[in-house]
Amino acid sequence: MSLSWLDRLNLYVHPRRVVLEHRSWRGAVRRREVVVPPPAPGESDWQPALAAVAEMLADDNRRGGRVEIIVADHFVRYVVLPWSDGITGSRARQALAYALLRNTLGERVDALEIALDRARFRRPGLAAGIERRFVDELRGAFRRRRIAVSSLQPRLVRELASGSRRLADFDGWFVSADPERLTLARLERGSLVALRNQRSTPDSLGSELGALLAADCQREPGGKLLVCPDGLMLPSILPPWEVTAWPSVLPGGTHA
């Protein structure tokens, strides 16, 4: 067996950049970033990013190993699943997720591959949908190089999973942000109960976050806020909040 099978790759797929981190079995770490152009007329938003991934793999000309893929929240459609005593099995929860997403997206939901979190008794759940063609072609790009995809997760899901112990009893808000996207999750006793995932800009990020927090806060402004920025600093406009930096799982650390 070639020792290249012991190598580990971490990939972050974003509409504006693709980041690949290669950790060899010897311990060496290499990191490469490719800028992704905007989609051409008629292209899906994920197609230029997929082309950048293929370019990286062709240039590297390697085979074997395994990869963990993180997909930016730009490509993800989330929905929180309310708890119901009558909807606990995987099929029933899948049907509920599908119905809730269809209510928002209409027929576009049929193009999604929908993944669910593990059901927790009397706790809300989370479903995440990513376009099926994107997922299939992304997996296929690595399969053709005999690189095993050990996981493929949306960014928010991966960030929260990385700190599951720390978040087990957390009450507050978790912010996953980059220059073009703001994702805000409300947690109660470590359980996600509400989520916003929307477009943003660097200039409006602070004001949009403040507005979302005000809308979601049922009492006086303030509380715990975990902030996981991707290559930017939030404006210091949140004095009522107890703000803590969250170390990102993105390749390269807190800045990808």
C-alpha positions in Angstrom: 0.0 0.0 0.0 1.3 3.5 -0.9 1.8 5.7 2.1 -0.1 8.4 0.3 -3.3 6.7 1.5 -2.3 8.0 5.0 -2.4 11.6 3.8 -5.3 13.8 4.8 -6.8 16.7 2.8 -9.1 19.4 4.1 -11.1 21.4 1.5 -13.1 24.5 1.9 -15.4 25.3 -1.1 -16.6 28.9 -1.2 -18.1 30.9 -4.0 -15.1 33.2 -4.2 -12.2 30.9 -3.2 -11.3 27.2 -2.8 -8.8 26.3 -0.1 -7.0 23.0 0.1 -4.9 21.9 3.0 -2.7 18.8 2.6 -1.3 17.1 5.7 1.1 14.3 4.7 1.7 11.2 6.7 5.1 12.7 7.6 3.4 15.6 9.3 4.2 18.3 6.7 1.4 20.8 5.9 0.8 22.5 2.5 -1.9 24.9 1.8 -3.2 26.3 -1.5 -5.9 28.8 -2.3 -7.5 29.5 -5.7 -9.7 32.5 -6.5 -13.0 31.5 -8.0 -14.5 33.8 -10.7 -18.2 34.7 -10.7 -20.5 32.3 -12.5 -21.0 32.9 -16.2 -24.6 33.6 -17.5 -26.6 30.3 -17.2 -24.1 28.7 -14.7 -25.1 27.6 -11.2 -23.3 29.4 -8.4 -21.4 26.3 -7.5 -20.0 25.4 -10.9 -17.0 27.8 -10.9 -16.0 26.6 -7.5 -16.2 23.0 -8.7 -14.0 23.9 -11.7 -11.5 25.4 -9.3 -11.4 22.1 -7.3 -10.8 20.1 -10.5 -8.0 22.5 -11.4 -6.3 22.0 -8.0 -6.5 18.2 -8.3 -5.2 18.2 -11.8 -2.2 20.4 -10.8 -1.5 18.3 -7.8 -1.6 15.1 -9.9 -1.9 12.9 -6.8 -3.9 9.8 -6.0 -4.9 8.2 -2.7 -5.6 9.6 0.7 -8.8 11.0 2.2 -10.5 14.4 2.3 -12.8 16.2 4.6 -14.9 18.8 2.7 -16.5 21.9 4.2 -19.1 23.7 2.0 -19.7 27.4 2.6 -23.1 28.3 3.9 -23.8 30.2 0.7 -24.5 26.9 -1.0 -26.7 25.6 1.9 -30.4 25.8 2.7 -31.1 25.2 6.3 -34.3 24.6 8.2 -34.9 24.0 11.9 -37.1 20.9 12.6 -39.5 21.4 15.6 -39.8 18.5 18.0 -42.9 16.3 17.6 -43.6 13.1 19.6 -45.1 11.7 16.4 -42.1 12.6 14.1 -39.0 10.8 15.5 -37.9 8.3 12.8 -35.5 9.2 10.0 -38.2 8.9 7.3 -40.7 11.1 9.1 -38.1 13.7 9.9 -36.9 13.7 6.3 -40.4 14.2 5.1 -40.9 17.1 7.5 -37.6 18.7 6.4 -38.7 18.3 2.7 -42.1 19.9 3.4 -40.6 22.9 5.3 -38.0 23.5 2.6 -40.6 23.2 -0.1 -42.7 25.8 1.7 -39.8 28.2 1.3 -38.1 27.1 -2.0 -41.0 25.6 -4.0 -40.0 23.1 -6.6 -36.3 24.0 -6.2 -36.3 21.6 -3.2 -36.4 18.7 -5.5 -32.9 19.4 -6.6 -31.5 19.2 -3.1 -29.8 16.5 -1.2 -31.1 16.9 2.4 -29.1 15.7 5.4 -30.4 15.6 9.0 -28.8 15.8 12.3 -29.3 13.0 14.9 -32.7 13.2 16.6 -32.5 14.3 20.3 -35.5 13.7 22.6 -37.7 16.8 22.9 -35.1 19.0 21.2 -35.4 20.7 17.8 -33.3 19.4 14.9 -31.5 20.7 11.9 -31.8 19.8 8.2 -29.4 21.1 5.6 -30.0 20.9 1.8 -27.3 21.2 -0.9 -27.9 20.9 -4.6 -27.5 17.2 -5.4 -25.6 17.8 -8.7 -23.0 19.8 -6.8 -22.6 17.1 -4.1 -22.4 14.3 -6.7 -19.9 16.1 -8.9 -17.7 17.1 -6.0 -17.5 13.6 -4.7 -16.9 12.3 -8.2 -13.9 14.7 -8.6 -12.2 13.0 -5.7 -13.4 9.5 -6.5 -11.6 9.7 -9.9 -8.4 10.4 -8.0 -9.1 7.5 -5.6 -9.3 10.0 -2.8 -11.9 8.9 -0.2 -14.4 11.6 1.0 -14.6 10.9 4.7 -17.0 13.8 5.4 -18.9 16.5 3.5 -20.5 19.1 5.7 -21.9 22.7 5.6 -19.7 25.2 7.4 -22.1 25.9 10.2 -22.6 22.3 11.0 -18.9 21.6 11.0 -18.1 24.6 13.2 -20.8 23.6 15.8 -19.7 19.9 15.7 -16.1 20.9 16.4 -17.1 22.4 19.8 -19.9 20.1 20.8 -18.6 19.6 24.3 -18.1 23.3 24.8 -21.6 24.0 23.5 -23.4 21.2 25.5 -25.0 23.7 27.9 -24.6 26.9 26.0 -27.3 29.6 26.0 -26.7 32.3 23.5 -26.0 33.0 19.8 -23.4 31.5 17.5 -22.3 33.7 14.6 -20.6 32.3 11.5 -19.7 35.2 9.2 -17.6 36.0 6.1 -17.6 39.1 3.9 -20.7 37.9 1.9 -22.6 35.7 4.3 -24.1 36.0 7.8 -25.3 32.9 9.6 -26.8 33.3 13.1 -27.8 30.3 15.2 -29.7 30.6 18.5 -28.9 27.9 21.0 -30.6 26.9 24.3 -28.8 24.4 26.5 -26.7 23.5 23.5 -29.7 22.8 21.3 -30.2 24.9 18.1 -33.7 26.5 18.2 -33.5 29.2 15.5 -31.3 30.0 12.5 -30.8 32.7 10.0 -28.6 32.3 6.9 -28.5 35.3 4.6 -26.4 37.4 2.2 -24.4 40.3 3.6 -21.6 42.7 2.8 -18.6 43.8 4.8 -20.2 47.3 5.2 -23.6 46.1 6.4 -22.5 43.0 8.4 -22.5 44.8 11.8 -25.8 46.5 11.4 -27.5 43.3 10.0 -26.1 41.3 12.9 -27.4 43.9 15.4 -30.9 43.8 13.7 -31.1 40.0 13.8 -30.0 39.9 17.4 -32.6 42.5 18.4 -35.3 40.5 16.5 -34.4 37.2 18.2 -33.8 38.6 21.7 -37.0 38.3 23.8 -35.7 40.4 26.7 -33.2 43.2 27.2 -30.4 43.3 24.7 -27.3 41.3 25.8 -26.2 37.8 26.3 -23.5 35.4 25.1 -22.3 35.7 21.6 -19.8 33.3 20.0 -18.3 34.9 16.9 -16.5 32.8 14.2 -15.3 35.3 11.5 -13.8 34.2 8.2 -11.1 36.8 7.3 -12.8 39.8 8.8 -13.4 41.7 12.0 -16.8 42.6 13.2 -17.4 46.2 14.0 -17.2 47.0 17.7 -20.9 47.9 18.0 -22.0 45.2 20.3 -21.4 46.6 23.8 -24.4 44.9 25.5 -23.1 41.5 24.4 -20.6 39.1 26.0 -18.6 38.4 22.8 -16.1 35.5 22.6 -14.0 34.6 19.6 -14.6 31.1 18.2 -11.6 29.3 16.6 -12.7 28.3 13.1 -12.2 24.8 11.6 -11.6 26.2 8.1 -8.2 25.2 6.6 -5.6 27.6 7.8 -7.4 28.4 11.1 -9.6 31.4 11.6 -8.7 32.9 8.2 -9.2 30.9 5.0 
